[in-house]
Amino acid sequence: MEKTKVGEVMTKDVITFKPGDKISHVIETFRNKKISGAPVVDGRRVVGVISEADIIKLDSPVELPEVEINPLNPFAIYEIYSFWNAVKNVPEELRRRHELLLNGYVKDVMSKKPVTISPDASISEAAKIMRKNDFNRLPVVDKGKLVGIIARQDIISVLASKAE
């Protein structure tokens, strides 16, 4: 596995999105192409990555701060006030997320600091990066331009073929 290069096993025909694409278009593409994420590009330059996880965050519950209120504390009113402010903003946050799902753009939810890999790197290095960052895929970039994508499944396929 150490000798196999990313460029040997990567997918060269990459599905990509632009920052100005609608999230609804991404959802439809993910479903139709049976993928869970893709690079976001400006020309051939990778500017982000969008994944199912980024989109699912829009539909997840709003987290409220944990507050322990001690009725004997003369400053407990501040804790209550802080919690109340968080609670009263929940409907607005849910409305904002719903609006993003319906009418938002990729640039609003994408991961903006993409981690990429060179086609000359080993698939062992790709696996380490994926494991460390809990990624399912890495855009493959050569001289600043997107040339492919490598997914966990590509690495598994190499391992399976070597095990035969």
PyMOL commands that set and color helices and strands:
alter all, ss='L'
color gray80, all
select helices_A, chain A and resi 6-9+23-33+52-59+76-88+90-103+106-109+123-133+152-163
alter helices_A, ss='H'
color red, helices_A
select strands_A, chain A and resi 37-42+45-51+137-142+145-151
alter strands_A, ss='S'
color yellow, strands_A
deselect
rebuild
show_as cartoon
